[in-house]
Amino acid sequence: MYTVGTEEDIKDMARGAVFLGSGGGGDPYVGELYLRRQLIEGRAARIAKASELPDDAFVVSIAGVGAPTVLVEHLVSTNTLLRLLELSEKHYGRKVDALISAEIGGANSMFPLALGARTGLPVIDGDGMGRAFPHLEMTTFSVYGCPSTPCVLVDDSGNVAYVQSTTDRIAEDVVRAICASLGSMVYGCFYPMSGRQAKDLAVHDTISHTLEIGRRIRRARESQADPVADLLAFLNDEPNGRHARELFVGRIVDVRHETRDGWHWGEALINSGRGDEPEFSIEIQNEYLVARHRGRTVTVVPDLIAVLDAESAEPLTAEMLSYGQRVRVLGYSAAPIMRRPEALQVFGPRMFGINEDFRGVEHLVPRASSGLT
Amino acid sequence: MYTVGTEEDIKDMARGAVFLGSGGGGDPYVGELYLRRQLIEGRAARIAKASELPDDAFVVSIAGVGAPTVLVEHLVSTNTLLRLLELSEKHYGRKVDALISAEIGGANSMFPLALGARTGLPVIDGDGMGRAFPHLEMTTFSVYGCPSTPCVLVDDSGNVAYVQSTTDRIAEDVVRAICASLGSMVYGCFYPMSGRQAKDLAVHDTISHTLEIGRRIRRARESQADPVADLLAFLNDEPNGRHARELFVGRIVDVRHETRDGWHWGEALINSGRGDEPEFSIEIQNEYLVARHRGRTVTVVPDLIAVLDAESAEPLTAEMLSYGQRVRVLGYSAAPIMRRPEALQVFGPRMFGINEDFRGVEHLVPRASSGLT
């Protein structure tokens, strides 16, 4: 058990959450503001390992649902999250013992911490994907047997909805429809689970991981060391099945964004400065889904792609990419629990319309060294 | 207290429900089938006056939500309605004492009777509009202080949603969105109310009215009397503020239908056979909303417009109108509770984009006689 207790912690965590967001999940800034207000009021979020929980503890996920661009414009009200918790306890007929993030990448890393800080409930060091994904069914919780519903949804105006669906794919459609009908931003309580389920189904230690990634980028920046070299050394953890590679260094020569049905879609083209022909591409559907070097896939979903500003090493969401920017692109293997066949059937490449089988970044880019170019 | 207990009752009631549907509300045939099955199993629906209920009784509305065309194609499952009732009692934390229709016009006249027959719960002789309307906020319940939520929604596949909204306009948007995301047909339990509220807020005696209208059309047909003359004599009930007029007799010379966003929209043009220029028009948005004779409004929402087949006097929904058909058109005043200023602010002409103030059919067509032409 430790606390996320300083402004520096929160900034580090937000930075790490963008890194793990693989371009998506929205800007954690809104949640960050909220969490900082809790700190000013003397409250810190307590982080607990899932293994510290009793098997019969009652754990829920707290998440914002809405287009990332809406999320950025939207301020979170304390009362809304407290009301969500109160209504959820009433709906489930149980006191909540701990919170867990469904999605550590992006803004949804922050809401459980904010509510945890406000209420004193511990937040589990883990989440349901170790990254960001756009759908409720795309979590290890859902894949391995803990559905997202019964869920509780609230908005800032006092509207409430409860959904219980037969599949999480249907839950996604219904929740998304409710969200759109309420003006595109709701907060939800999802994946009610036991302590045992939290231990068995989560991607573990992702809050610690997020904090450490954010910290390392900050410290390397302060000491003028190479942050990417330091990150790669940290992220490459072969005994635990984690592999990281620097995929490309270059300048963004084209970036196309569109919002279709509330989803962000686009493509970024990058070259290394020699010649006009783009050498490197990243396809975006909310998240960075596939990176290709001269047309050859070098990282593909569910493995993560991180785009860092070349000067500051600040991780960039898809919305932040702009023409002319110098960037460094990293590929990072998803946690092993995210790469099993049953998981790939829900969030492997083909589920996003990418017509290829999943291959891990360690096989696509065998050499564990910095720099493909 | 009486029962709707014979096949003839059900057919009469379905016929009357189309008459009061003012062109909308969908074909009651689906509910009729269901209700007939209950009869075959020896069950009849008991109809009670609201005044027979204790003030502290607990009353709910049961309704199908979906585009009328979907309603027609959809068979109602007994289990779905029973599950809806069970989940609703659990959600409200109270046993239901009686059912009431939200919308007596069209298909939603039947579902409370069907569930009442199945469970033995009495069905209140009344509803929330005395006609059909497309939105949840367009009921006397909602206008006079009993909101549609908390409501419970189910589909045939086992999906469930609960909504509690700050206004019934928002409830309408959210429920419609959920309906669309679940494939366009859900059943809901709405307007939880006390016996006192049922007495004060309902349009009363509309089940009896529906049955009587259906019966009179059948009997006039059997005795080869003029059904319209008989109907006008019955419907003109000036002491109770009800007025009916025959507006036009003619042949449909044009009928345009469109489904936009799940709503039926169209216009029917009718002439009396002398010359080509259409003399009479009916504008349709799910329901018949305004009838005009040579451009002059003769009946406008919330007053009712009924289109009867000229041969059989069978009432026709908007979907049933076709080119060349000979029809008789009636205007019928809405119940006085539907015509108060606070009601007209919710379902008066301007709420449907008709740029005129409401005037009652008795003022628009002063002469209480058959035949304008």
Interface residues (C-beta under 8 A of the other chain):
Chain A: S157 G158 N159 V160 A161 Y162 V163 Q164 S165 T166 I170 D173 V174 R176 A177 I178 A180 S181 L182
Chain B: S157 G158 N159 V160 A161 Y162 V163 Q164 S165 T166 I170 D173 V174 R176 A177 I178 A180 S181 L182
